[in-house]
Amino acid sequence: ELIDGELKGSPVIKEKRDKEVGAVKWTLANRATVIYKHADYEKESVDLRGVSRGGHNRYADQDMPSITMMNGLISSYGLGKFNQMDLAQKLAGIQARCGVSVSGGTENVNGSTTPKDLETMFKLLYLRFEEPRFDKEIHDVTMQKYLELIPTMKKDPSSIMQDSLSLIMSNYSPRTVLLSEETINKVDINK
């Protein structure tokens, strides 16, 4: 099992139907809001999208290297008691995924599955919030791989152009993070 023991749910305390859109909005006791809409056109597909306000904007400039790199790193650590390879083996043959990301103004969760694997997607969602995994060994190996890429990137015209455009479009903001040795050395797994 992905999760040990039974999970206690949070009861619905309020329900509101939107007939125009054909959706129902549930407010749960844990303050989460769930909007459910059934779509007949994709019977074998279930999509999950979650958004909360926040994102990069809530962090100090010096934390930007860690926050910017998080999206690429978090999935490499694995989840709960499983490292990335063990989790992949555990999910072999199951069509369920659930990931998290941070953007400028939001924190996001995205998932997809089939009706038969819906419970697994919800377990992955639960683990993302309740049992995230931070694997220092994998983190260090990944950071070393990035460091090894940097000399090649410094010679690549398209990388140079992309970095220049990023700086120009952000008006050289200190919050613009470019992949460099300095940036990699500032990434902190604890942040």
Legacy VTK file of the C-alpha trace (Angstrom):
# vtk DataFile Version 3.0
C-alpha trace
ASCII
DATASET POLYDATA
POINTS 191 float
0.000 0.000 0.000
1.055 3.568 -0.597
-0.360 4.638 2.767
-0.327 2.741 6.047
-3.680 2.697 7.845
-7.049 4.215 7.054
-7.415 7.873 6.127
-9.995 9.946 7.937
-11.900 12.170 5.522
-13.171 15.678 6.072
-16.963 16.059 5.962
-18.785 18.373 3.577
-20.211 21.286 5.555
-21.657 23.268 2.645
-22.842 22.426 -0.876
-23.689 24.839 -3.674
-24.787 23.861 -7.186
-24.005 25.957 -10.261
-26.620 24.893 -12.797
-25.249 27.188 -15.502
-21.844 25.502 -15.469
-23.141 22.118 -14.353
-20.842 21.858 -11.349
-21.163 21.425 -7.615
-19.006 23.219 -5.033
-18.333 21.551 -1.697
-16.779 23.268 1.294
-15.114 20.757 3.603
-14.652 21.020 7.372
-10.878 21.317 6.809
-11.580 24.550 4.819
-10.758 23.003 1.445
-13.061 23.875 -1.434
-13.832 21.190 -4.009
-15.482 21.937 -7.338
-16.675 18.870 -9.203
-17.870 18.842 -12.797
-18.779 15.709 -14.681
-17.885 15.707 -18.382
-19.456 13.064 -20.611
-16.990 13.463 -23.452
-13.987 11.850 -21.697
-15.349 8.868 -19.797
-11.915 7.311 -19.124
-10.204 10.474 -17.903
-10.235 12.200 -14.521
-8.350 15.477 -14.080
-7.456 17.172 -10.815
-6.438 20.821 -10.563
-5.800 22.637 -7.309
-4.657 26.205 -6.797
-3.974 28.381 -3.779
-2.703 31.933 -3.625
0.931 32.405 -2.712
3.785 31.244 -4.896
7.223 32.766 -5.396
5.892 36.161 -4.333
5.825 35.090 -0.680
9.539 34.346 -0.543
12.549 36.628 -0.118
14.915 37.276 -3.025
17.660 35.125 -1.454
15.280 32.117 -1.434
14.544 32.319 -5.170
17.171 29.748 -6.280
15.632 27.087 -3.992
12.041 27.994 -4.864
12.720 28.156 -8.614
14.494 24.784 -8.662
11.823 23.102 -6.496
9.505 22.264 -9.396
12.195 20.208 -11.101
13.513 18.612 -7.922
10.458 17.609 -5.916
9.413 14.678 -8.100
12.940 13.240 -8.126
12.869 12.673 -4.349
10.027 10.148 -4.417
7.036 10.273 -2.095
6.221 9.058 1.418
8.284 5.989 2.269
9.188 5.337 -1.391
12.159 6.721 -3.285
11.548 7.633 -6.934
12.436 4.163 -8.304
10.399 2.287 -5.679
7.420 4.564 -6.311
7.652 3.956 -10.072
7.657 0.192 -9.460
4.728 0.499 -7.055
2.754 2.418 -9.701
3.645 0.117 -12.616
0.503 -0.543 -14.639
-1.434 2.154 -12.773
-2.493 5.255 -14.643
-2.389 7.811 -11.850
-0.146 10.795 -11.268
-0.209 13.795 -8.968
2.374 16.544 -8.727
2.889 19.934 -7.150
4.451 23.148 -8.403
4.954 26.782 -7.423
4.519 29.694 -9.838
4.795 33.446 -9.365
1.477 33.894 -7.593
0.141 30.410 -6.872
0.891 26.987 -5.489
-0.545 24.246 -7.667
-1.424 20.582 -7.600
-2.182 18.677 -10.805
-3.237 15.108 -11.274
-4.756 12.785 -13.822
-6.017 9.236 -13.789
-8.674 6.862 -15.019
-11.835 6.048 -13.025
-10.405 2.679 -11.950
-7.214 4.286 -10.550
-8.943 7.279 -8.927
-8.219 6.098 -5.370
-4.495 5.864 -6.172
-4.444 9.454 -7.476
-6.092 10.654 -4.252
-3.530 8.715 -2.209
-0.738 10.400 -4.178
-2.404 13.752 -3.486
-2.552 12.954 0.219
1.123 11.952 0.268
2.162 15.154 -1.525
0.830 17.157 1.411
1.140 14.852 4.404
4.254 12.785 3.648
6.439 14.671 1.166
9.873 13.158 0.735
13.131 15.115 0.710
16.012 12.830 -0.242
19.345 14.550 0.467
21.353 11.946 -1.469
19.220 12.342 -4.623
19.275 16.116 -4.153
23.084 16.207 -4.045
23.414 13.943 -7.101
20.943 16.100 -9.047
22.736 19.323 -8.086
26.031 17.789 -9.240
24.456 16.914 -12.607
23.295 20.523 -12.996
26.807 21.750 -12.162
28.225 19.481 -14.875
25.778 20.936 -17.449
26.673 24.569 -16.836
29.934 24.719 -18.889
28.068 23.374 -21.933
25.186 25.796 -21.400
27.604 28.750 -21.236
28.674 27.909 -24.813
25.176 27.208 -26.176
23.830 30.215 -28.161
20.183 29.333 -27.441
20.859 29.137 -23.667
22.689 32.457 -23.790
19.803 34.006 -25.731
17.181 32.607 -23.314
19.065 33.923 -20.284
19.394 37.355 -21.908
15.695 37.460 -22.741
14.752 36.404 -19.203
16.836 39.222 -17.744
15.572 41.834 -20.198
11.910 40.836 -19.787
12.200 41.017 -15.981
14.066 44.340 -16.113
17.050 42.593 -14.499
15.056 41.750 -11.381
17.037 40.056 -8.587
14.180 37.499 -8.556
15.129 36.268 -12.032
17.021 33.039 -11.525
19.403 31.808 -14.215
20.959 28.364 -14.083
24.554 28.981 -13.004
27.095 27.602 -10.564
26.222 30.428 -8.155
22.510 29.553 -8.345
23.109 25.824 -7.826
25.278 26.528 -4.787
22.457 28.585 -3.231
19.807 25.847 -3.570
18.928 24.613 -0.088
16.911 21.378 0.261
15.505 22.663 3.571
13.861 25.599 1.845
LINES 1 192
191 0 1 2 3 4 5 6 7 8 9 10 11 12 13 14 15 16 17 18 19 20 21 22 23 24 25 26 27 28 29 30 31 32 33 34 35 36 37 38 39 40 41 42 43 44 45 46 47 48 49 50 51 52 53 54 55 56 57 58 59 60 61 62 63 64 65 66 67 68 69 70 71 72 73 74 75 76 77 78 79 80 81 82 83 84 85 86 87 88 89 90 91 92 93 94 95 96 97 98 99 100 101 102 103 104 105 106 107 108 109 110 111 112 113 114 115 116 117 118 119 120 121 122 123 124 125 126 127 128 129 130 131 132 133 134 135 136 137 138 139 140 141 142 143 144 145 146 147 148 149 150 151 152 153 154 155 156 157 158 159 160 161 162 163 164 165 166 167 168 169 170 171 172 173 174 175 176 177 178 179 180 181 182 183 184 185 186 187 188 189 190
